[in-house]
């Protein structure tokens, strides 16, 4: 436990160093165009436009929570009218938000692995594998990939909280030696594999 914060800072710092360059990238001129900077329901952002995105899909894609986050970013990133560019929004904060969500997901994976295993450094290594696996580049570096990163984060949080609940019940019944007795551990070990985010988004 004494190394917990050191390990968490190590995970945050390493992930920032590896992925920080994506924060200077522009939008992708295909999906990002349809979903973000040429989305008529994000420019301008109004209550009725936001309601529409929650009510029905846009371009056959129903991701209302992601659209709501993008709507908030639009207020911060919208370029002045005199700046004539191909994309009316500054892409940097969109990329920064993707990176923040990915770091939070990495910390949640670390917390899950700490419940499943007794070795903190092994848990840290598993979380590092999740954070830096090459499959993570696409959802983190692609603005529209926020739907995948956000889905993965929320799913992992649900599994983390369930793991804590099961661990608490096991402890209450005097099963301290096997705190995860009613939780099958090996399927959950696959949470450290980034392919989970891809499957959750499909």
C-alpha positions as CSV (number, residue, x, y, z in Angstrom):
1,X,0.0,0.0,0.0
2,X,2.9,2.4,0.7
3,X,3.9,2.2,-3.0
4,X,0.4,2.7,-4.3
5,X,0.7,6.5,-5.0
6,X,4.2,6.0,-6.4
7,X,2.9,3.4,-8.8
8,X,-0.1,5.5,-9.7
9,X,2.1,8.5,-10.5
10,X,4.4,6.3,-12.5
11,X,1.4,5.0,-14.6
12,X,0.2,8.6,-15.1
13,X,3.6,10.0,-16.0
14,X,4.6,7.2,-18.4
15,X,1.2,7.4,-20.2
16,X,1.5,11.1,-20.5
17,X,5.0,10.9,-22.0
18,X,4.0,8.3,-24.5
19,X,0.7,9.8,-25.7
20,X,1.3,13.5,-25.2
21,X,2.2,14.1,-28.9
22,X,-1.3,13.3,-29.9
23,X,-2.5,16.5,-28.2
24,X,-1.0,18.5,-31.1
25,X,-2.7,16.5,-33.8
26,X,-5.5,17.7,-36.0
27,X,-8.9,16.1,-36.7
28,X,-9.1,13.1,-39.1
29,X,-10.7,14.3,-42.3
30,X,-13.4,11.5,-42.4
31,X,-15.1,10.4,-39.2
32,X,-14.2,13.5,-37.2
33,X,-15.6,15.6,-40.0
34,X,-19.0,13.8,-39.9
35,X,-19.2,13.4,-36.1
36,X,-17.6,16.6,-34.7
37,X,-16.6,19.7,-36.7
38,X,-19.2,19.4,-39.4
39,X,-21.9,18.1,-37.1
40,X,-24.8,20.5,-37.4
41,X,-26.0,19.6,-33.9
42,X,-22.7,20.8,-32.4
43,X,-22.4,24.1,-34.2
44,X,-24.1,25.8,-32.5
45,X,-24.6,23.9,-29.3
46,X,-28.2,24.4,-28.1
47,X,-30.5,22.6,-25.8
48,X,-32.7,21.4,-28.7
49,X,-29.6,20.2,-30.7
50,X,-28.3,18.3,-27.6
51,X,-31.8,16.8,-27.0
52,X,-31.8,15.6,-30.6
53,X,-28.5,13.8,-30.1
54,X,-29.9,12.0,-27.1
55,X,-33.2,11.2,-28.9
56,X,-31.9,9.6,-32.1
57,X,-28.6,8.6,-33.8
58,X,-26.5,11.0,-35.9
59,X,-25.0,9.4,-39.0
60,X,-26.1,6.0,-37.7
61,X,-24.1,6.5,-34.5
62,X,-25.9,6.8,-31.1
63,X,-23.3,8.0,-28.6
64,X,-25.2,10.7,-26.7
65,X,-22.8,10.9,-23.7
66,X,-19.9,11.4,-26.0
67,X,-21.7,14.0,-27.9
68,X,-22.5,15.8,-24.7
69,X,-18.8,15.9,-23.7
70,X,-18.0,17.2,-27.2
71,X,-20.6,19.9,-26.9
72,X,-18.9,21.1,-23.7
73,X,-15.5,21.1,-25.4
74,X,-16.9,23.1,-28.4
75,X,-17.6,26.1,-26.1
76,X,-14.0,26.2,-25.2
77,X,-12.4,25.3,-28.5
78,X,-14.5,27.1,-31.1
79,X,-12.3,29.4,-33.2
80,X,-13.2,33.0,-33.8
81,X,-15.2,33.6,-37.0
82,X,-12.3,35.5,-38.6
83,X,-10.1,32.5,-38.4
84,X,-11.1,30.6,-41.6
85,X,-9.8,27.1,-41.2
86,X,-11.0,23.7,-42.5
87,X,-12.2,22.8,-39.0
88,X,-14.0,25.4,-36.9
89,X,-12.9,23.8,-33.6
90,X,-9.5,23.6,-32.2
91,X,-8.7,19.9,-32.0
92,X,-6.2,20.1,-29.1
93,X,-8.7,19.9,-26.2
94,X,-10.5,17.0,-27.8
95,X,-7.3,15.1,-27.9
96,X,-6.4,16.1,-24.3
97,X,-9.8,14.8,-23.1
98,X,-9.2,11.5,-24.8
99,X,-5.9,11.2,-23.1
100,X,-7.4,12.1,-19.7
101,X,-10.1,9.4,-20.1
102,X,-7.4,6.9,-21.1
103,X,-5.3,7.7,-18.0
104,X,-8.4,7.3,-15.8
105,X,-9.1,3.9,-17.4
106,X,-5.5,2.8,-16.7
107,X,-5.8,3.7,-13.1
108,X,-9.1,1.8,-12.8
109,X,-7.4,-1.3,-14.4
110,X,-4.6,-0.9,-11.8
111,X,-7.3,-0.8,-9.0
112,X,-9.0,-4.0,-10.4
113,X,-5.7,-5.9,-10.6
114,X,-4.8,-4.9,-7.1
115,X,-8.0,-6.6,-5.9
116,X,-7.3,-9.7,-8.0
117,X,-3.6,-10.1,-7.1
118,X,-1.5,-9.5,-4.0
119,X,1.6,-8.3,-5.8
120,X,1.3,-4.5,-6.3
121,X,4.2,-4.3,-8.8
122,X,2.6,-7.1,-10.9
123,X,-0.7,-5.1,-10.9
124,X,1.3,-2.0,-12.0
125,X,2.9,-3.9,-14.9
126,X,-0.5,-5.2,-16.0
127,X,-2.0,-1.7,-15.9
128,X,1.1,-0.5,-17.9
129,X,0.5,-3.1,-20.5
130,X,-3.1,-1.8,-20.8
131,X,-1.9,1.8,-21.0
132,X,0.8,1.4,-23.6
133,X,-0.4,-1.4,-25.8
134,X,-0.2,-0.4,-29.5
135,X,-4.0,-1.1,-29.9
136,X,-4.6,1.9,-27.6
137,X,-3.2,4.4,-30.1
138,X,-6.2,4.5,-32.4
139,X,-8.9,5.3,-29.8
140,X,-6.7,7.8,-27.9
141,X,-5.3,9.6,-31.0
142,X,-8.5,9.7,-32.9
143,X,-11.0,12.3,-31.7
144,X,-14.1,10.1,-32.6
145,X,-12.3,7.3,-30.7
146,X,-13.5,9.0,-27.5
147,X,-16.6,6.8,-27.7
148,X,-14.4,3.8,-27.3
149,X,-12.2,5.2,-24.5
150,X,-15.3,6.5,-22.6
151,X,-17.1,3.1,-23.0
152,X,-14.1,1.3,-21.8
153,X,-13.6,3.6,-18.8
154,X,-17.3,3.3,-17.6
155,X,-17.3,-0.5,-18.1
156,X,-14.1,-0.8,-16.1
157,X,-15.5,1.4,-13.3
158,X,-18.5,-0.9,-13.1
159,X,-16.4,-4.0,-12.9
160,X,-14.1,-2.4,-10.3
161,X,-17.0,-1.4,-8.1
162,X,-18.5,-4.9,-8.4
163,X,-15.1,-6.4,-7.5
164,X,-15.0,-4.2,-4.4
165,X,-18.5,-5.2,-3.5
166,X,-17.7,-8.9,-3.7
167,X,-14.5,-8.4,-1.8
168,X,-16.4,-6.6,1.0
169,X,-19.0,-9.4,1.2
170,X,-16.4,-12.1,1.3
171,X,-14.6,-10.3,4.1
172,X,-17.9,-9.8,6.0
173,X,-18.4,-13.6,5.9
174,X,-15.0,-14.4,7.2
175,X,-13.4,-15.3,3.9
176,X,-10.3,-13.1,4.3
177,X,-8.1,-15.7,2.8
178,X,-10.1,-15.8,-0.5
179,X,-11.6,-12.3,-0.8
180,X,-12.7,-12.8,-4.4
181,X,-14.2,-16.3,-3.8
182,X,-17.4,-15.5,-5.7
183,X,-15.8,-13.6,-8.5
184,X,-14.1,-15.7,-11.2
185,X,-10.7,-14.1,-11.4
186,X,-9.2,-15.3,-14.7
187,X,-11.9,-13.9,-17.1
188,X,-11.4,-10.5,-15.4
189,X,-7.7,-10.7,-15.8
190,X,-8.4,-10.1,-19.5
191,X,-9.4,-6.6,-18.5
192,X,-5.7,-5.6,-18.8
193,X,-5.9,-6.3,-22.5
194,X,-6.8,-3.2,-24.6
195,X,-8.9,-5.4,-27.0
196,X,-11.7,-5.1,-24.5
197,X,-12.2,-1.4,-25.4
198,X,-12.5,-2.4,-29.1
199,X,-15.1,-5.1,-28.4
200,X,-17.2,-2.9,-26.0
201,X,-17.6,-0.3,-28.7
202,X,-19.0,-2.7,-31.3
